[in-house]
Amino acid sequence: MLSRLKGLEERFTTRRQTFDGWLLLSSLSLMLIGWVMVTSASSEIATSLTGNPWYFSIRHGIFVLGAMAVGLVAVRLPLAWWRERGPLLLIVALLLLLAVLFVGREINGSRRWIPLGLINVQASEVAKLCMIVYVAGYLQRYLPEVRRTWGAFLRPLAVMALVGFLLILEPDYGAVVVLTGCVMGMLLLSGAPLWRFLLIMAVVGSGAVMLAVAEPYRLQRITSFANPWADQYNSGYQLTQALIAFGRGHWTGLGLGNSVQKLFYLPEAHTDFVFAVLAEELGLLGAVGVILLFALLVFRAFRIGRKAELAGMPFAAYLCYGIALVIGAQAFINISVSSGMLPTKGLTLPLLSYGGSSLIVSGIMVALLFRTDAEVRRRRPLPAPKAPKSTEEAAT
């Protein structure tokens, strides 16, 4: 009787619980908070540039709806569709990264956007998604070899080096850091030996130091990050204005729409530094609330990935791990830059900053998490073998 009741309970929960509610709460909340904050942070600059204070808000709203629409399409595609097209998606990413160097639109000294009429496609955002899908498929095919041999372990890193080289030519060093950390994290979670990562990190760290010293403006960014107030009207201007925004916010903030730093003091207030405006208007409580939403989203992504791994779905598992690493790393870097813990990098805050490419790609990533969760729920675990009742049955 008890076993029958337990079976009915399992069937009921399986039918009722068809998606991860916490994942939906965190992702949807971040998108809506982002729309509100972009509206608040961009009103003055939109009035100055276009005469319409709602210009960026309307565009961001269209991007949000577009991200939801594309996400609804992506969630209907089986994971097998993505797995089979992993190499093709990698080629698409490489072609976009090559094309942006020749036909890309230059903004603030960087060629990162391909103009397509009404929208600009950021090649690095598309490359993140394509790289995650490719590496997840690679790990499914060559998982034992990745754990045993150097050759299989280094092949995805060689592909990452090619992608990173194209990103450096733009230049987009923030995307290089995020993608490199994502690929290495996926390899580590696949069970590759830790000492290999320590060796590679030593080599990559040495190269990063050489790149930082090679160009004066990079070294200046690092030194200004260490003490932005030493040159607060030049190299340390963005960071000092962001820190002023944090200081003005206190516990509960100045109130929605009452930011002073967005009045042409803080550059890129609605894109890279939207978190600083959020901290000024919503205070420490609002800022911590957003951080907790990102932590919840990343935690649910890892949890879904772990369930997929236990269910014998390696591609789905590493896909979720890669998405969690990209969203978590990018959010951590953006928030750390805004609060003065890391040097300035041109990285958007996923699901929250203004930008169509970032929003749509993030929407697809969240949709893939929902799709993985749905396929894991549909997949029934293998029944456990029954223990023999007697020594005679065990012998037979």
C-alpha positions in Angstrom: 0.0 0.0 0.0 2.8 2.4 0.9 4.7 1.6 -2.3 1.5 2.3 -4.3 1.0 5.7 -2.6 4.6 6.6 -3.2 4.3 5.7 -6.9 1.2 7.9 -7.2 3.0 10.8 -5.5 5.9 10.5 -7.9 3.6 10.5 -10.9 1.7 13.5 -9.6 4.9 15.6 -8.9 6.3 14.6 -12.3 3.1 15.8 -14.1 2.7 18.9 -12.1 6.4 20.1 -11.8 7.2 20.5 -15.5 9.8 23.2 -15.1 12.3 24.8 -12.7 10.3 27.5 -10.9 13.4 29.0 -9.2 15.2 29.3 -12.6 12.1 31.1 -14.1 11.9 33.4 -11.1 15.6 34.4 -11.2 15.9 34.9 -15.0 12.6 36.7 -15.4 13.2 39.0 -12.4 16.7 39.9 -13.8 15.2 40.8 -17.2 12.4 42.9 -15.7 14.8 44.7 -13.2 17.1 45.3 -16.1 14.4 46.9 -18.2 13.5 49.2 -15.3 17.1 50.2 -14.6 17.9 50.8 -18.2 14.9 53.1 -18.5 16.0 55.0 -15.4 19.7 55.2 -16.3 19.3 56.1 -20.0 16.6 58.8 -19.8 18.9 61.8 -19.7 21.4 60.6 -22.4 18.5 59.5 -24.6 17.0 63.0 -24.3 20.3 64.5 -25.2 21.0 62.3 -28.2 17.5 61.9 -29.7 15.1 64.2 -27.8 13.1 61.2 -26.7 13.7 60.2 -23.0 12.2 56.7 -23.7 14.4 55.9 -26.8 16.7 53.3 -25.1 13.8 52.0 -22.9 11.7 51.2 -25.9 14.6 49.6 -27.7 15.5 47.6 -24.6 11.9 46.5 -24.2 11.9 45.2 -27.8 15.1 43.3 -27.1 13.5 41.8 -24.0 10.5 40.6 -25.9 12.8 39.4 -28.7 14.9 37.4 -26.2 11.7 35.8 -24.8 10.5 35.0 -28.3 13.8 33.5 -29.4 14.0 31.6 -26.1 10.5 30.1 -26.7 11.8 28.8 -30.1 15.1 27.5 -28.6 13.3 25.6 -25.8 11.4 23.6 -28.4 14.5 22.4 -30.1 15.8 19.0 -28.7 19.3 19.0 -27.3 20.2 16.5 -30.0 19.7 19.3 -32.5 22.3 21.4 -30.8 24.7 18.5 -30.3 24.7 17.6 -34.0 25.3 21.2 -35.0 28.1 21.9 -32.6 30.9 22.0 -35.3 28.7 24.1 -37.6 28.0 26.6 -34.9 31.8 26.8 -34.2 32.4 27.7 -37.9 29.6 30.3 -37.7 31.3 31.9 -34.7 34.7 32.0 -36.4 33.2 33.5 -39.5 31.5 36.2 -37.5 34.7 37.0 -35.6 36.5 37.3 -38.9 33.8 39.4 -40.5 33.7 41.9 -37.6 37.3 42.8 -38.2 36.5 43.9 -41.8 32.9 45.2 -41.8 32.5 45.8 -38.0 31.3 49.1 -36.6 34.0 50.8 -34.6 32.9 52.2 -31.2 35.4 53.6 -28.7 38.3 52.1 -30.6 36.9 48.6 -30.8 35.3 46.7 -33.7 32.8 44.4 -31.9 29.6 45.0 -33.7 28.3 43.9 -37.2 25.7 46.5 -38.4 22.6 44.8 -39.8 20.2 47.7 -40.4 18.1 48.3 -37.2 20.4 46.2 -35.0 24.1 45.6 -34.4 25.2 42.0 -33.8 28.0 41.6 -31.3 30.1 38.7 -32.6 31.6 37.8 -29.2 28.2 37.2 -27.6 27.3 34.7 -30.4 30.7 33.1 -30.1 30.2 32.4 -26.4 27.0 30.3 -27.1 28.6 28.5 -30.1 31.8 27.7 -28.1 29.8 26.2 -25.2 27.7 24.0 -27.5 30.8 22.8 -29.4 32.9 22.0 -26.2 29.9 20.2 -24.6 29.6 18.0 -27.7 33.3 17.4 -27.8 33.4 16.3 -24.2 30.6 13.8 -24.8 32.5 12.3 -27.7 36.0 12.2 -26.2 35.4 12.2 -22.5 37.7 9.2 -21.6 40.5 10.5 -23.8 40.2 14.0 -22.3 40.8 12.5 -18.9 43.8 10.3 -20.0 45.7 12.0 -22.8 47.2 15.5 -23.3 46.2 15.6 -27.0 42.4 15.3 -26.4 42.7 17.7 -23.5 44.5 20.4 -25.5 42.3 20.3 -28.7 39.4 22.4 -27.3 42.0 24.7 -25.8 43.6 25.1 -29.2 40.2 26.1 -30.6 39.8 28.5 -27.8 43.2 30.0 -28.5 42.1 30.7 -32.1 38.8 32.3 -30.9 40.7 34.3 -28.3 43.2 35.5 -31.0 40.3 36.8 -33.1 38.8 38.5 -30.0 42.1 40.2 -29.1 42.2 41.7 -32.6 38.9 43.5 -32.0 40.0 44.0 -29.1 37.6 42.4 -26.6 39.8 41.2 -23.6 36.8 40.7 -21.3 35.3 38.1 -23.7 38.6 36.3 -23.9 38.8 36.0 -20.1 35.2 34.8 -19.8 35.4 32.3 -22.6 38.8 30.9 -21.5 37.6 30.5 -17.9 34.4 28.8 -19.2 36.3 26.3 -21.4 38.8 25.5 -18.7 36.0 25.1 -16.2 34.1 22.7 -18.4 37.3 20.6 -18.8 37.9 20.6 -15.1 34.3 19.5 -14.4 34.7 16.7 -16.9 37.3 15.1 -14.6 40.6 16.2 -16.2 43.6 16.2 -13.8 44.0 19.3 -11.8 47.8 19.6 -12.3 47.2 20.2 -16.0 45.2 23.3 -15.2 47.8 24.6 -12.8 50.5 24.3 -15.5 48.3 26.0 -18.1 47.3 28.8 -15.7 51.0 29.5 -15.0 51.6 29.8 -18.8 48.5 31.9 -19.5 49.2 34.1 -16.5 52.7 34.9 -17.8 51.2 35.7 -21.2 48.6 38.0 -19.6 51.3 39.9 -17.7 53.3 40.4 -20.9 50.2 41.6 -22.7 49.4 44.1 -19.9 52.9 45.5 -19.9 53.2 45.6 -23.8 50.7 48.5 -24.2 50.9 51.6 -22.0 47.1 52.1 -21.9 46.6 48.6 -20.5 49.2 49.2 -17.7 47.5 52.5 -17.0 44.2 50.8 -16.6 45.7 48.4 -14.0 47.4 51.1 -12.1 44.3 53.3 -12.1 42.3 50.4 -10.8 44.7 50.1 -7.9 44.3 53.8 -7.0 41.6 55.5 -9.2 41.6 58.7 -7.0 45.2 59.4 -8.0 44.0 60.4 -11.5 40.3 60.8 -11.0 39.7 63.1 -14.0 41.5 60.9 -16.5 42.3 57.2 -16.3 40.4 56.7 -13.0 37.3 58.7 -14.0 34.8 55.9 -14.7 35.7 54.0 -11.6 35.6 57.0 -9.3 32.2 58.0 -10.6 30.9 54.5 -10.1 32.3 54.5 -6.5 30.5 57.8 -5.8 27.3 56.1 -7.0 27.8 53.3 -4.6 28.6 55.7 -1.8 25.5 57.8 -2.4 23.2 54.7 -2.4 23.7 53.8 1.3 21.3 51.1 2.6 18.1 51.8 0.7 19.2 54.1 -2.1 18.0 57.5 -3.3 14.9 56.1 -4.9 14.1 54.9 -8.4 14.9 57.6 -11.0 16.8 59.8 -8.5 20.4 58.9 -9.5 22.7 61.9 -9.9 25.6 60.0 -11.5 23.5 59.1 -14.5 23.3 62.9 -15.3 26.4 62.7 -17.6 28.8 62.0 -14.8 29.1 58.2 -15.2 29.9 57.1 -18.7 28.0 54.0 -20.1 25.5 54.3 -17.3 22.9 52.1 -19.0 25.3 49.5 -20.4 28.6 48.5 -18.6 27.9 50.5 -15.4 24.2 49.9 -14.9 24.9 48.1 -11.7 26.4 51.3 -10.2 23.2 53.2 -11.0 21.2 50.4 -9.5 23.2 50.6 -6.3 22.7 54.3 -6.1 19.0 54.2 -6.6 18.1 51.0 -4.8 21.0 51.0 -2.2 22.9 48.1 -0.7 19.7 46.1 -0.3 18.8 46.3 -4.0 22.3 45.5 -5.1 22.6 42.5 -2.8 19.1 41.3 -4.0 20.3 41.4 -7.7 23.5 39.5 -6.7 21.4 36.8 -5.0 19.3 36.5 -8.1 22.4 35.8 -10.2 23.6 33.4 -7.6 20.3 31.6 -7.7 20.3 31.4 -11.5 23.9 30.0 -11.5 23.1 27.5 -8.7 20.0 26.2 -10.6 22.1 25.9 -13.8 24.7 23.8 -12.0 22.0 21.7 -10.3 20.2 21.0 -13.6 23.6 20.0 -15.1 24.3 17.7 -12.2 20.9 16.0 -12.6 21.7 15.5 -16.3 25.0 14.0 -15.5 23.5 11.5 -13.1 20.8 10.7 -15.7 23.6 9.7 -18.2 23.3 12.8 -20.4 26.8 14.2 -20.7 26.2 16.7 -23.4 23.3 18.3 -21.5 25.4 18.3 -18.3 28.4 20.1 -19.8 26.1 22.5 -21.7 24.5 23.6 -18.4 27.9 23.8 -16.7 29.2 26.0 -19.5 26.2 28.3 -19.4 26.5 28.6 -15.6 30.2 29.5 -15.9 29.6 32.1 -18.6 26.7 33.9 -16.9 28.4 33.6 -13.4 31.8 34.8 -14.6 30.4 37.7 -16.7 28.1 38.9 -13.8 31.0 38.6 -11.4 33.4 40.6 -13.6 30.8 43.3 -14.4 29.9 43.8 -10.7 33.5 43.7 -9.6 34.5 46.3 -12.2 31.6 48.6 -11.1 32.6 48.3 -7.4 36.3 48.7 -8.0 37.5 45.1 -7.3 38.8 44.5 -10.9 40.2 46.7 -13.7 37.8 48.2 -16.1 36.5 45.8 -18.8 33.8 46.3 -21.4 31.5 43.5 -20.3 27.7 43.8 -20.1 25.7 42.4 -17.1 23.8 39.4 -18.5 20.0 39.8 -18.7 20.3 43.3 -17.2 22.4 45.7 -19.2 21.3 47.4 -22.4 22.1 45.5 -25.6 20.2 43.3 -28.0 23.0 40.7 -28.7 23.7 40.1 -25.0 20.0 39.8 -24.1 19.0 37.5 -27.0 22.0 35.2 -26.4 21.4 35.1 -22.7 17.7 34.3 -23.4 18.8 31.3 -25.6 21.1 30.1 -22.8 18.3 30.2 -20.2 16.0 28.4 -22.7 18.6 25.7 -23.1 18.6 25.3 -19.3 14.8 24.8 -19.4 15.1 22.4 -22.2 17.7 20.3 -20.3 15.5 20.3 -17.2 12.5 19.1 -19.3 14.5 16.3 -20.9 16.0 15.2 -17.6 12.5 15.1 -16.0 11.2 13.0 -18.9 14.0 10.5 -18.7 13.2 7.8 -16.2 16.1 6.5 -14.0 17.1 2.9 -14.4 15.5 0.6 -11.8 17.8 -0.5 -9.1 18.6 -4.3 -9.0 16.7 -6.2 -6.4 18.6 -7.9 -3.7 18.3 -11.7 -3.6 15.9 -13.1 -1.0 18.0 -16.1 0.0 21.4 -17.7 -0.5 20.0 -20.1 -3.0 18.7 -17.3 -5.2 22.0 -15.5 -4.9 23.8 -18.7 -6.1 21.5 -19.1 -9.1 
